[in-house]
Amino acid sequence: MRPFPLRLPPHRRRPPPPPPAPGDGDGDHELIEAVAAGQVEALRILHRRHAPWLRGRLLRRCSDPDLVDDAIQDTFVAVWRGAARYSPQGDDAAAWIWTIAARRLASALRGRGGNWIASASVPDADIGSPVASAEDSVLLGIEHGDLGAALARLSPELRAVIQATVLDGLTVREASRLLGVPEGTVKTRLMRAKARLREELA
């Protein structure tokens, strides 16, 4: 007599446990990872953490608060869409978010003509301490030492051009829109700023 074959239901793997909910104590890298996994709460936390200092810095570059707020909104939409491409090994989170914000503001200014002039009247005290520390971390390798001192001695208009084109990575056209000056003026100021820096560092 042949044994009755034992038929078992197919093995079913248990689904992996859901990832822990993001919290305010998580670092930026972990939050961006959670955003890449589709967790909206992680994006909300990033927004609460970074939007205030982003707004303060952008208001020093553009005098229209509505345009700045639109740029910040677009920034976090871009973070939501691009979180999967973020590399914690190569990018600082604040630097990554700041670069997106600066480019979003420049894009927003493209259709507005030359009347939207960057505002230099917002003192750091009105922006709040998180701004200084966040931007310090972004520009850590640039504004320390002799170069930092030389940048500080530039006139405000020359420093603004260096900040827009070198530190923020904007094109001459984008810097022109951002600063409210013609492209030729941006190029001239950039040449003067670089020549002044060379003299200071010689």
Secondary structure as GFF3:
##gff-version 3
##sequence-region A 1 202
A	DSSP	alpha_helix	28	36	.	.	.	ID=ss1
A	DSSP	alpha_helix	40	59	.	.	.	ID=ss2
A	DSSP	alpha_helix	65	82	.	.	.	ID=ss3
A	DSSP	three_ten_helix	83	85	.	.	.	ID=ss4
A	DSSP	alpha_helix	93	109	.	.	.	ID=ss5
A	DSSP	three_ten_helix	110	112	.	.	.	ID=ss6
A	DSSP	alpha_helix	124	127	.	.	.	ID=ss7
A	DSSP	alpha_helix	129	138	.	.	.	ID=ss8
A	DSSP	alpha_helix	145	152	.	.	.	ID=ss9
A	DSSP	alpha_helix	156	162	.	.	.	ID=ss10
A	DSSP	pi_helix	163	167	.	.	.	ID=ss11
A	DSSP	alpha_helix	172	179	.	.	.	ID=ss12
A	DSSP	alpha_helix	183	201	.	.	.	ID=ss13
###
